[in-house]
Amino acid sequence: MSARYLITLDGEAVLRIEDAPGPLVSTAPRRPGTLPAQHPFLTATALDARQEHALRGLLDGSRSTDDFVRRLRDAGYEVAREG
């Protein structure tokens, strides 16, 4: 089973990720008939539109889920493993 994490900032949930390839689900509504973008090493669901751009920037600079988790922590986000 792949690892799952809840990412928070100042006590507010901003992102949920799973260490498995899959969709990147945005807070923004998708155009009818479109699917979410797919990512090669993680699945993510954005929970806070205000943080989504910053989170995507950190993800785009990451090479793996572990690297992304490290970058999140370095940027001040709290990362808690679920389950």
C-alpha positions as CSV (number, residue, x, y, z in Angstrom):
1,M,0.0,0.0,0.0
2,S,1.3,3.4,-0.9
3,A,2.0,6.1,1.7
4,R,-0.6,8.9,2.1
5,Y,0.0,12.3,3.6
6,L,-2.1,15.3,4.7
7,I,-0.3,18.6,4.3
8,T,-1.4,21.6,6.5
9,L,-0.4,25.2,6.9
10,D,-1.2,27.0,10.2
11,G,-3.5,24.2,11.1
12,E,-5.5,24.2,7.9
13,A,-5.5,21.3,5.4
14,V,-4.2,22.4,2.1
15,L,-3.3,19.2,0.2
16,R,-3.6,15.4,0.4
17,I,-1.1,13.2,-1.5
18,E,-0.5,9.6,-2.1
19,D,2.8,8.1,-3.2
20,A,1.5,6.6,-6.4
21,P,1.2,7.9,-9.9
22,G,-2.2,9.4,-10.6
23,P,-4.3,12.6,-11.1
24,L,-3.6,16.1,-9.8
25,V,-7.0,17.3,-8.7
26,S,-7.3,21.1,-8.5
27,T,-9.8,23.2,-6.5
28,A,-10.7,24.9,-9.8
29,P,-13.6,23.4,-11.7
30,R,-12.6,21.5,-14.8
31,R,-14.0,22.2,-18.2
32,P,-16.7,19.7,-19.1
33,G,-15.2,16.6,-20.8
34,T,-11.7,17.1,-19.5
35,L,-9.8,14.9,-17.1
36,P,-7.3,16.0,-14.4
37,A,-3.6,16.1,-15.3
38,Q,-1.7,12.9,-14.5
39,H,1.5,12.9,-12.5
40,P,4.3,10.3,-12.8
41,F,5.0,9.7,-9.1
42,L,2.1,11.0,-6.9
43,T,-1.6,11.5,-6.7
44,A,-2.7,14.8,-5.2
45,T,-5.9,16.6,-4.3
46,A,-5.6,20.4,-3.5
47,L,-7.8,21.5,-0.6
48,D,-7.1,25.2,-0.5
49,A,-7.1,27.3,-3.6
50,R,-5.0,30.0,-2.0
51,Q,-2.0,27.6,-1.6
52,E,-2.4,25.7,-4.9
53,H,0.0,27.8,-6.9
54,A,2.8,27.6,-4.3
55,L,2.2,23.8,-3.9
56,R,2.4,23.2,-7.6
57,G,5.7,25.2,-7.8
58,L,7.2,22.9,-5.1
59,L,5.9,19.8,-6.9
60,D,7.2,20.9,-10.2
61,G,10.7,21.2,-8.7
62,S,10.6,17.7,-7.1
63,R,12.0,14.5,-8.3
64,S,10.1,12.1,-6.1
65,T,7.4,12.0,-3.4
66,D,10.1,12.0,-0.7
67,D,11.7,15.1,-2.3
68,F,8.3,16.8,-2.5
69,V,7.7,16.1,1.2
70,R,11.1,17.5,2.1
71,R,10.4,20.7,0.0
72,L,7.0,21.1,1.7
73,R,8.6,20.9,5.2
74,D,11.4,23.3,4.2
75,A,8.7,25.8,3.0
76,G,6.9,25.7,6.3
77,Y,4.1,23.2,5.6
78,E,3.3,20.5,8.1
79,V,3.3,17.0,6.6
80,A,1.6,14.1,8.5
81,R,1.5,10.5,7.3
82,E,-2.0,9.1,7.3
83,G,-2.9,5.5,8.2
